[in-house]
């Protein structure tokens, strides 16, 4: 029995798409368990680049079953746009290799409108959402007024719930935000078309995933965003609206935690984040610009430039603890090539002492000063390495320090964006 989790160990954008694609070759089933189309995973196969937002990265393998779990919020319009995009690139997508949870919540047009209106109303205190309607959809889920995929399969139920929600949302849109009324008829007609097209994809994914594990199939759970964007343990309120840590697998895919055999944390060899919020190791100089440009640090979903900084081992240690990580995959060590001296954060100086954990309060985190260790860098030859022994000695020392500080082994090293630029140090 083999069920393993792949998740981001930092603020997202760590290379989960590439790692999931690489590992999917050995998997039978790939499952997305949280988030929505606010995620952005880039996978390169040969000269072709694929940008995925909602559909699991295993879709690039024709013989894999891909699953969108109940913990994911789904915009049907975005779902079919991504399917059409993939088909345009020659990728086969059908209900035979892609299924969607009947319990997944639907992102409705009013969610996207409210997302934009609420963000605008925050002014300088905006959170930096993607505007995809993710947060408002999860809000309705918690408020128990959301519309699920199974509701869309029953026209009378969907019609009744939509009428109630349109009435309630129009009150907010017009009276709180001075926006325009939404048309029930237009949305209803649009979603009836989606209902017919999506019906063949809809399944009870909890049953499908459980049976796959029990049958001895290899099941890979693919996380979106990163640990520090977790709704409970991230840099709140600058977080996403779901649980991005390994615990989210159980609720987001409908399986018990005892069925998960291992958890792989994806971490860049440096640190990035998008949007507002504290960033202890941020580089606001030429080195930060160099890393951004060389690493192509611009969002797949938003196109926004990412903030860049030195590797923060306090973050990785926190991620290892929260998700019970059994190993790390370290990506983009090729981006650091050519930098003569590298720094790594090994603690925060806070109120007269050095701590090695991530504070809950953003006010406390803003007071934390990173404690650095310095390492000698390496050159561009690192991108040509295809085994651990071929890595530059300075790169090996850098990677060894990650293992020592986090008490977690490194099982995979990525030296470039392609599948063949992946070094497996040990089996997961």
C-alpha positions, 0 to 999 in steps of 0.5 A: 500500500503506497499513498504519498503527499507532495506539498509546498514547504514554503510560500508556494511556487516551489516547483510542485508541478514539476515534482508531481509530474516527475513522480506521477510516472511511478504513480497510478492515481494523482489527487488534488486535495485543496485550493482551486484555480488560484494555483499555478503549476508549470511542467516542462516536457522536452521543449513543451511547457504546460501551465496547470491551475486546477487539473492534477499534474498527472494528466500529462501521463495518459494512463494515470487517473487524475482526481479533483477532491472535495477539498478543491473549489471548482470554477466550471468555466475555468475547468473546461478552459483548462481541458480545452487548453490541454487538448489543444496541446495534444493532451488527452482528457476524458472521464477515463483519466479525470474525475471530480468529487461530487462534494466539491464546492462550486465557484459561482460568478458572484464569488468572483465579483465579491472577491474583487469588491472586497479586495478593493474595499480593503484599500491599502490593507488588501490581502492580494488575492488572485480574484478567482473567487476562492475565498468567498467560495470557501466562506459559503462552504463554512457558512453552509450556503455553498452549492456543491457539484452534486447539487448541480447534478439535480436541476431543481435543487440547483435552481432553488439554491441559486435563487436563494444565493443570488437574492442574498448576494445581490443585497451585498453587492448593491447595498454594501459595495454599490455594485450591479445586480446579477441576473439569475436567468443568465447564471442559471442558463450558463450553469445548466450547460456546464452541468451536462458537460461535467456530469460524466466526470463526477464521482464519489472520489472518496470511494475511488481513492480508498479503493485504489489504495486498498488495491495496492495502487500508488496514489500521489496527493498533490498540494497547491500553494505552500505551507505558509499559506495554510489557513491555520498555520500560515502568515494569516491573514496573507494566506489561502482559504484551505489547509495546505499541509498534509493534514488537508489530505484526509478532509480534502480527499476523504481518506483516513490519515493512517493510509498515508505512508509518506510526505514529500516537502518541495522547497526551493534552494532560496525563498520566494513569496507573492504579495504582502506579509512579513518576509524575514530573509527578503533581499531588496538588492541586486542579488534579489533581482538576480535571483528573480530574473534567473529563476523566472520568478513571476506568478503562473496565475497572476504574472506578478513578480515574486519577492525573493530572499535567502533560504530560510531553514526555520520555515523548512523546519516548521513545514517538516513538523506540521506535515510530518515530512519524511523527506524534501525535494530541493529545487532550483539550485541551478538558479543560485549558480554564480553567486559567490557567497550564499546565506542561509537563515538558521534562526530568528533573533527575537526579544533577546533570544534565538528561536527556530520556529515560526511565530503566529503573530505577524507583529512578532514575526516583523520583530524577528531578525534572521540569523545567517550562516554563510556558504561558498557558492557554485557555478553553472555546471550544477545544471549538468549534474545527473547524480548526487556525486556529480554535484559541486562540493559546495552545493553538497555542503549547502544541501547537507546543512538543510538535512541537519537543521530540519532533521529531514533527509533530501530525497530529490534534487532538481537542477533545472526545469526539465524532467531529465534535470532531476536527481533522485538521492533516495527512494521515497 
